[in-house]
Amino acid sequence: MDFANRGNRPVQQQQQPAPQMSSEQAPAPMRGKKGVEFGKLGSIFVLFGIALLSAALLVGLVFGGKEDKANKESALISTDKYQAVFLNSQDGQVYFGKLGVYNSDLYVLTDIYYVRVENPIQPEGANQTQQPNISLAKLGNELHGPEDVMYVSRDKVLYWENLKDDGQVVKAITEFKKTGDTTTNQSTQQDATQQTEETIQTP
């Protein structure tokens, strides 16, 4: 018999101490804020790194492709020769000189010459079949006094060519450097006129 429980008193059970929980097992409101803050900072750094890498790749694709194209074109230019540069303009202007690639958007042209056409003034009733005077002019003697260097937008150039040393234009340039006379002969007139007409007719 249980003499300790006389009078039908309920038996008191001994209370067990509550088990201790670690910070990982604790409910969210009871956890420390330190781990959460470090997690957010880590995510921000990862996202920032991905964005930076994507931007660098995009810049490399856009500008790297242009630079690579410019470098390939530079290798095609014969630096020991003159080049003819045909502009994409209505009058089909052509310049002769030493061509180089300045950057991905511009060419640079030095030692520049161009064809000058002068129509002689004739009185009425005179023979109208006289050919115009075509000469090779050196850039720099114009009214506005430009320097002997020109920067040409690449999208304004229809095409360019390396010139042979025995061609009429290079011969005329060589003669000009010797004597200062830029008047061309009849064959040079025909060549220059034909080149200009072909450039104007090119779509």
C-alpha positions, 0 to 999 in steps of 0.5 A: 500500500502507498501510505504516502498517498493517503486521502487520495491526494494526486501524486506530484511528478518531479519536473524534468529540466527543459533540454538545451537547444543549440542556435541552429535548432532554435526557432528563427526568432531566437537565432542570432542576427550575425549569421543572417547578416553574413549570409546576405553580404555573401549573396551581394558580393556574389551577385556583384561579381557576376555582374562585373564579369558579365560587363567585362565580357560584353565590353570585350566582345564589342570593342575587342572585335573592332580592335581585332578587325583594325589590326588585321586591316593594318597588316594589309596596308603597305607602309612603304607605298602610297594608298588611294582613298576613295570617299563615299561622297557624291563627288567621288573625292579621292585622296592619295597619301600614306594611310594608317589605321588610327583606331577602330573608328578612324583612318589617318592619312599623311603626305596627302595629294588630291586631283584638282580639275581646272576648266579653262575660261573660254570666250563665246564662240571658241572651241569648246572641246578643249580638255580641262587641266588636271593636276595633282595638288598637295594638301596644305596650300589651300585657303584655310591652311590645313596641316598635312594630316587628315583623320577620316571616318572609316564609314566614309571610306568606300574603299582604299588601294595600295598603289604601285610605284610605277603607277601614274599617280606615284610617278606624279608625286615623285615628280612633284617632290623633285620639281614642285610641278604637279601638272599631270600628262594626258594619260594621267588625266584619263586615269584620274577621270576614269577612276573618279567616274567609276567611284561616283557610279558605284552604288 
